[in-house]
Amino acid sequence: MKKKTTKKKVKRKITKNMTFHEVMQKYPQVTEVFLKNKMTCFGCVMARYETIEQGAIMHGIGVKRFVEELNKAAAKKKKK
């Protein structure tokens, strides 16, 4: 009898519809992901209004992959 293996699902905390401002307020530890992708959107005036999806599209980044990256970083403990 085979054991059923399941992947541990990462609970989605960040969605593509959240604004940059909202993400940075809740999960400041994701800054490294933005910088790695050459996105300084979190410091932009439009950060309060632009969604993660809009920013990713504008920068030519795959939305799904980017959101997954953000969620992995958000799952890490906040730096003190």
Residue pairs with C-beta under 8 A, 6 or more apart in sequence:
10 68
10 71
10 72
10 75
11 71
12 67
12 71
13 26
13 27
13 71
13 74
13 75
14 23
14 27
14 30
14 52
14 67
14 70
14 71
14 74
15 52
15 67
16 51
16 52
16 53
16 56
16 63
16 67
17 51
17 52
17 53
18 51
18 52
19 47
19 48
19 49
19 50
19 51
19 52
20 34
20 41
20 42
20 44
20 47
20 48
20 50
20 51
20 52
20 55
21 42
21 47
21 48
23 30
23 42
23 52
23 70
24 30
24 31
24 42
24 47
26 74
27 70
27 73
27 74
27 78
28 78
29 73
29 74
29 76
29 77
29 78
29 79
30 70
30 73
30 74
31 42
32 73
33 66
33 69
33 70
33 73
34 40
34 41
34 42
37 59
37 61
37 66
37 69
38 59
39 55
39 59
39 61
41 47
41 50
41 55
41 59
44 50
52 63
52 66
52 67
52 70
53 63
56 62
56 63
56 66
56 67
57 63
